Amino acid sequence: MSEWVTEVRRAADIDLYWWSYAEFVDGVVSAFRKVHATLAISALILIIVCLIGCLAPNAYQKMTTQRDFNIVQDVTRVM
């Protein structure tokens, strides 16, 4: 088929753009694979950031609770 296209180009002195269904499908599949890999990496990063975000406030709350408890003990000792 590509030989026929080459012959027609030479004979007619025009440019023909050859479109192949198989090449189109291969291009679409490779694009989807790239997007899939990018989405997987992005999802992993998002999960890690969310976990860190969830753990950090809890650690802060525990520290402030302990600090408040120590302040209450110090105040009761003074009284």
Summary of the structure (lengths in Angstrom):
residues: 79
radius of gyration: 33.1
end to end distance: 98.5
largest distance: 106.8
contacts: 141
relative contact order: 0.05
helix: 87%
strand: 0%
